[in-house]
Amino acid sequence: MPIIGHYHHVHLISPNPRMAAEWFAEFLGGKIFRDEELRGARNVRVRLGKCMLNIRGEREGDTIDNTITGKQRFGIDHFCLEVNNLKGMLHDVEIKGGKITEALFELPSGNHAAYVAGPDGVSIELIETKV
């Protein structure tokens, strides 16, 4: 059976889910809409446009490697969010003290993108698509 729409959510694990969620609200305009205990850990949910981001804390029995080396690894490399006015958003990220890890660049499609460092070593691509 085929996929019927955009992804439902991305799930991150953080030593401080609320602080991570607040980063997404402050730097990327997300809206925190739920903060609760669920299945043995704190879970904070954030809306980023039509996307949902779930950020949970550590559960008993988890074996979390909390070293953030900045090196790429197998598995998910980054996630990408579509934005309007990418230059303005990058300016806001810098003003607020955020880190741009890859400056604005143009893709062969004519789209423009850049990468920012999210909380807990998460890499986030921001893309502005051609109309």
N, C-alpha and C positions, 0 to 999 in steps of 0.2 A: 504494500500500500504506500502511496506517496505521502510526503510531508504536506500539510495543508495550510501552512502559514509561516510567519517568522518564528524564530526560536522562542520558547516559552520563558526561559530564564537562564542566567548564568549563576553558578553557586560558588562562592569564595569562602575560604576558611581564614579566620583572622584571630589573633590573640585578643583583639579588642573590636568586636563587630560594630559597636556603636560609633567608635571613633572612625573606623573605616567608612561607615555609612555617611557620617558627617562630612568626610572628605569628598565623597561623590556628590553630596548636596552642595557644598561650597564651591568646588572647583568645576563641576560639570552640570550644575543646575538640577540635580536630582531631587526627588521628593521622598523623604522617609515616610512610609505609610503604615508600617507595622514593626513592633519591637516586642518580642515575646520569647518565652522558653518553649522549645519544641524538640522533642526526642532527645532530651538530655543536654541541650546547649541553647545558649541565647541566639536568637535569629532576628536579624534586622533586614527588612525588605525596603528596597529603594526602586522608585520608578525613574527611568532615564528615557524620556520620550515614551515610545510604545514598548520599550524593553523593561524587563524586571531583573533586578540584581538581588540575589539572596546572599547575605553574609552571615555566617554562623561562627560561633566559637568552638573551642575544642570540646569534644565529648569524651567521657570516660572510656578508655580503651583505644582512643585514637593514638596513632604513632606519627606525630607531626614533626617534620624536619624544619625547624625554625631558622635555619641558616639562609640568609638572603645574599647570594653571591653576585647577583647581577649577570650571571652567565646563562646562556640559553640552555634549555634542557629538552628532552623528548617530552611530548605531550602538548598541552595548549601553550602556544607561544604568546598570544595576545588576543584581545577581542577588540572589535572595531565598532564605533558609533558614528552615525551620520549626523552632521551638524550643519547649520547655516552660519555664515560669517566666520569661517575658520580662523582667519587672521585676528579678528576681534576676540575670539575665544582663547587663542594662544596668548594674546596680550593680557587678558584677564588672569589666566593661569600664572603667568610670570609676575604680575602685580601682586597676586595673593601669595607668592612665595613657592609656587609649584615648579616642578622641573620638566622642561621639554627635553626629551631624550633623543629625538630625531627631528630636526627642524623641518619646516614646511618644504614639501617637494611636490613635483607634478608627476603623475602617472601617465603611461602611454595613452590612456583613455581620455586624458585631459582633466581628470579629477585631481584635486589637491588633497594632500594628507600630511599628517605629522603624528609623532608619538609623544605621549606624556607618561611620566612615572606615577602610578597610582599607589595607594597604601599597600604595605606588605609585599612589595616587589612585583606588583601586578603591572604589566605593560598594556597601555591602552592606545589604540590608533584612533585618531579623529579624522574623518574624511568629509570633504565637501564635494558633492557630485555635480557634474555639469547638468544644466537644465535642458 
